[in-house]
Amino acid sequence: MVERERIIVECLDFNHQGQGVCKPNSFPIFVDFLLIGEIAEIEIIKLTKNYGFGKILKLIKVSADRVKPPCPAFGKCGGCEIMHMRYDAQLAFKQQMGINTLKKIAHLRNLPVSGIVGMDQPFYYRNKVQIPFQKVKNQVICGFFKKNSHEIFPMERCFIQPELATKIALFVGNLMNQYQIPAYDEERQSGCLRHVLIRSNSKNEFMLVLVTNTKELPHANQLIKSLQNEFPLIKTIIQNINNEKTNVVLGKKNLVHMGSGFLREELLGLTFAVSPHSFFQTNYEQTSKLYRQVLKYANPQLTDVIVDGYCGVGTIAVFLARFCKRVVGIEIVKEAVQDARANALLNNISNVEFIVGKTEEEIYKFSLGEINILIIDPPRKGCAPQLLQAIIEKQIPKIVYVSCNVATLARDLAFLSSNYEIKDVTFFDMFPQISDVEICVLLQIT
Ligand SMILES: C[S@@+](CC[C@H](N)C(=O)[O-])C[C@H]1O[C@@H](n2cnc3c(N)ncnc32)[C@H](O)[C@@H]1O
């Protein structure tokens, strides 16, 4: 086999990104947008020693799971990966991928899986978007990075974020052109606007963050006025200054130009305020379902002490507080802890406490037997080994592990499985049209 060769293949499986896996002469070739059971003529676009990549030239046999993606940019913009799959097939794919990864990495067999919880309408769900800006042919444009690239595919419409978020970003682009405010130039580290970050809530209210390379926001008054007039649903506008050479979107400093500097969201009968730097789950509908599952798994008694590790703005801690004696939330981002404390006050919850720090360090300050239930919801890299060690040393009876990365979850479960039994696993589709899946696991000490 050589690059640019055309061959006919049958798709046998998916990899974790939803690419079709074919094995001509037992050699794995990954093909974007090919579904299991489909036969296609493909072109080999890249070969390595152990595997290759192909692109579809012509579909010869088409799967019943294939749908026409509603988005005209699908396949070009690098955002959605599996919009060509019927939604029920997306759910089945995610659950199967999750189970396969847990089996492969953690050797967990006969897992007690309760299923996967999907959305009724799997579009327009993202409540936070970060949209980069670039200068192309003397015009400021915004869009999404093409797959594995820093080149922007210009955005016209997006089917996973609120339609108003798209309109706001495009309007900001027009203002930049009107006032001749340059987009950030990554190579020269010059120019002004790098990104906009837009958060929305279920009332369709918006927070707009303009991330600039410069300390000044040129024509700030005119920009804010135009945005306010055009979009009364924008409740707060913030300038974030980021003049570092980095892929991290937000810099450290925020300047509030309009409104309170945070956005409020109602969830499970509670109110939460979120500021630009704080983590908040990106899909409200699914977050309510996930947190109800956390409560069901935790099943706290009014005498229980719960630790909510990696607590973000304290959503899980505040939600669980009504059902137990005390909750302690631990979170590394100072601003998120400030939000978490404000959120406890906002909801008249007094039996929660929030600590700024690393979960893997703060957990050692609890005595043996003090923690009845531990909730852990780490970022994609999973738990620090020190935390897993502490869980075993402290003999915490019950753990609810929420994960957005099944590979690191599997690694951590493999470590814990010597002392803990997995009682139940539920998958949640927080990211329809994208291959990621959220997992909630109940573990009990053996
Ligand atoms: C996936 S989010 C979960 C937040 C929260 N549980 C929720 O549902 O909104 C992970 C959080 O862990 C925080 N974090 C990352 N590393 C940490 C560490 N070592 N100790 C404590 N918090 C950490 C991040 O800032 C982020 O807020």
The ligand as an SDF file (V2000), in Angstrom:
LIG
                    3D

 27 29  0  0  0  0  0  0  0  0999 V2000
  -14.5220   18.8120   35.1570 C   0  0  0  0  0  0  0  0  0  0  0  0
  -14.4910   20.2220   36.1810 S   0  0  0  0  0  0  0  0  0  0  0  0
  -15.7200   19.7930   37.3510 C   0  0  0  0  0  0  0  0  0  0  0  0
  -16.3770   20.9190   38.0830 C   0  0  0  0  0  0  0  0  0  0  0  0
  -17.6580   20.6130   38.8310 C   0  0  0  0  0  0  0  0  0  0  0  0
  -17.6300   19.3510   39.5170 N   0  0  0  0  0  0  0  0  0  0  0  0
  -18.8680   20.7540   37.9490 C   0  0  0  0  0  0  0  0  0  0  0  0
  -19.6000   19.7780   37.7420 O   0  0  0  0  0  0  0  0  0  0  0  0
  -19.1020   21.8680   37.4460 O   0  0  0  0  0  0  0  0  0  0  0  0
  -12.9560   20.0290   36.9760 C   0  0  0  0  0  0  0  0  0  0  0  0
  -12.5890   21.1320   37.9370 C   0  0  0  0  0  0  0  0  0  0  0  0
  -11.4060   20.7430   38.6310 O   0  0  0  0  0  0  0  0  0  0  0  0
  -10.5770   21.8680   38.8420 C   0  0  0  0  0  0  0  0  0  0  0  0
   -9.2270   21.3190   39.1390 N   0  0  0  0  0  0  0  0  0  0  0  0
   -8.2640   20.9310   38.2680 C   0  0  0  0  0  0  0  0  0  0  0  0
   -7.2410   20.3500   38.9290 N   0  0  0  0  0  0  0  0  0  0  0  0
   -7.5630   20.3670   40.2460 C   0  0  0  0  0  0  0  0  0  0  0  0
   -6.9350   19.8690   41.4280 C   0  0  0  0  0  0  0  0  0  0  0  0
   -5.7540   19.2560   41.3890 N   0  0  0  0  0  0  0  0  0  0  0  0
   -7.5680   20.0310   42.6030 N   0  0  0  0  0  0  0  0  0  0  0  0
   -8.7700   20.6710   42.6630 C   0  0  0  0  0  0  0  0  0  0  0  0
   -9.4150   21.1620   41.5800 N   0  0  0  0  0  0  0  0  0  0  0  0
   -8.8340   20.9930   40.3820 C   0  0  0  0  0  0  0  0  0  0  0  0
  -10.7680   22.6800   37.5850 C   0  0  0  0  0  0  0  0  0  0  0  0
  -10.4370   24.0320   37.7970 O   0  0  0  0  0  0  0  0  0  0  0  0
  -12.2830   22.4800   37.3080 C   0  0  0  0  0  0  0  0  0  0  0  0
  -13.0440   23.4720   37.9500 O   0  0  0  0  0  0  0  0  0  0  0  0
  1  2  1  0
  2  3  1  0
  2 10  1  0
  3  4  1  0
  4  5  1  0
  5  6  1  0
  5  7  1  0
  7  8  2  0
  7  9  1  0
 10 11  1  0
 11 12  1  0
 11 26  1  0
 12 13  1  0
 13 14  1  0
 13 24  1  0
 14 15  1  0
 14 23  1  0
 15 16  2  0
 16 17  1  0
 17 18  1  0
 17 23  2  0
 18 19  1  0
 18 20  2  0
 20 21  1  0
 21 22  2  0
 22 23  1  0
 24 25  1  0
 24 26  1  0
 26 27  1  0
M  CHG  2   2   1   9  -1
M  END
$$$$
